[in-house]
Amino acid sequence: MINKELIKTSLKNMAERKSRSLLTIISVFIGVTAIFVLISFGQGLVGYVDELASEMGSDKLIVQAKGAGFGPPTTESNIVFVDRDVETIEDVQGVKEAMGVYFVTAPLEFKDVTKYVYVVGSDIKDHRELVEEIYNVDLMKGLPLSGREKRDSVLGYGYTVDDQTFPKPVELRNKVLINDVALKVKGFYEEIGNPSDDYNVYLTKDAFENIFQPTSYTTIFIRSAPGFEPTILAETIEEELRDDRGQSRGNEDFFVQTFEQVIASFTSILVTLNVILILIALISLVVAGVNIANTMYASVLERTRDIGVMKAIGAKNSVILTMFAFESGMLALIGGLCAVVVGTGVALLAGKMVADAGFGFLTPGLSPELYIGCLLFSVFIGIASGILPAYRASKLNPVDALRYD
């Protein structure tokens, strides 16, 4: 039973051994700070993915070449998607709309400076809402593409910032060169928070075809009709597309996924990554636990006579056990409190630094559960590490303890 006198005695003993107590607190502080910061960014990433999924909606599907991944294009594939594939998909019951999309990496020149960027071409004329939902973009300034332009473009947010892409920000109605074709900047999209997206160049389908003369789409985006389950629809689309392309089951050169499946795979990767990082950080907490146990064993040895006196005047084993467990738990709690305070500052500072670098989606998630969990975990580590020394102290024979020198 913890009472006022026991607490006073424990705090007095910790104060008398300031150096050892401080080193123990620091070891806990380092481990918990690392875990706090890592988990906060992990929560932030999961929150970003959940928000992205909510904004994109659950009614979207994507058709890609096998071996491709969702996101910016990498290399050219010999697997092609053409208008016939889009028409086949549109004819499937439950498909509200389908749209072929072009991706390419191309040189963009502005004021004699050239950068290689991602260029996106899509049928904005007939699928504007689908385009904006998929790319999670909203117009920041200027005018949107109407769908018929062949010499206009809308740029990502990154082009409006000094030294991010070009020495000077691009302005509305400026001309940029893509593949030596001059395009007028008609508007800018708001910041997404991911450099690979914020530096995209968006063109109409006609403009993209006029500049690059593509022979196939990079991917196909689909919206399911209300009342149709996207997961079941994906299987139907895969079957129809496989038949039309003359391919057998299991030998398709494409795959169909719902956006929920894509997001789920991202979340799974994030969770795995977070677990690995936390396990690494736990190593420092193991060291802290060993340090706490060492501190408490040393404390037991130094206070053997005191323990003998306490037991001689009637202190029960449970009182001795509780006192030492309380001390180890208190040391860990102090380390944990310092860790969550400093960890908050580190997480916010790191979040600002990565946001300034263009990674606005990497923001820490500072939930009440994170604070409570880290503090409780600190106390658990402290008590668990100190329980064996505390048990040893409680089992000391009072006569032997009084003789100890």
Steps between C-alpha positions, in 0.01 A plus 500: 500500500644838394460765769633847566795389713607238245492761221705746710757231579528395136542858374761567768698192396487604132616853590794367703624315193462784251765394249380143474136607485577757230682244282206262536254774404712594196510141375120477518468847347703407191306182430153647555583813297603285203183292525281811545636675190488188284144413600385861455621503139358152446161622623533808281564288191209268576278805553615644166423173320156482665428859401617428146273198480206705626559778248550261208190304590437127510343479154825515300689218329825490307630280219877469472758290323634213709819602675387862526425677826253772584665840484731690265610312188840345479603326181308435180314169491445278198151433639262743333152632572309651210158654436351156437593397856330811637188428292495138620507619858231764440268227370525303826184527709578701812760727341391863508805638316845390386791716389839422350783710643845583363812539713846593383820651633599794280729806498329822604685823422436840658729802462781287353491252794394143428358248748362151442148472636194278484244597239142373528255492212134418557156553355404797715220595262288192581649393835596816690356389835666159478837660415486744793393232748768253393783753512351668808543845345314829537570812301699758697503782248439561133257302288448125464547318173174473309610186316555638151829688547803389299744769611400561863600329824425500872800455731543361848560717806879449495544733205370796701781478759842663467793262444284189518507424128630814330694801634184712466142382548287446193214747459162482331519544121872426498618268225677171577654263247429128505679305228568842343125572477394829661212472746326783680449455876127531555484418872658340806372226727516522879779332695463125540804463726687245291774637270442232237140626472554872562733520199264330257398667175139437400392502135184416312488175308526690170798706616687192624437312174605803297834527683597137563304293243449213749396158373331383820369608839712447809204402715120505507292654778143391567206619707243244606129576476300545823387171648785293358767353725840611359676178608251281312503743208879470479466124447240553227715761323801271517301216346360714216834662427677164507254354248527803271882487508497124434678404819446206733436524873826537688689615189361854482748779429295741712326517836196684635492646851258711697644812658414352839730206421775739393463701820490180706832389348651841585371474856639148537843619386486795740402280793784258424747787469379652828536167681858460374593854605340458842680170554827679427408773748408237757864396514577823683216427742643155567824675592300735721335201669837344571620833637195523729556146625867575564409819686248321719737211578765752605238681708406177674863435590553855627184492709524149637535623860209743452287215371598295806394783730166540318428128524612489867242766593224315318514588127348218297659349192225659288597847627867450406399358161262788433757764600768378260249438219365850555849649475579323173161591358541864608842528335356363176194730524721808536699386197177440310358844589819669378489284188146593394568872560826501304359249249212737423746777420719270291201365306360848429842634397567199277152535351566864416837416345362228273202722411739779399679243285174434316376191688194657659331163545769395752342659804511345848178368650498610865201320644410476872537122469864547396581704812316268738643189334861622521464598866338171595763310305775692682355407838458138391865480389609654832297269721580191291872579517494571871281214612782245546719731711188599695412135559855431619478793742167377637643155570803620700524347847487789750775351720737452203410843368586669831838323504578613141792742473 
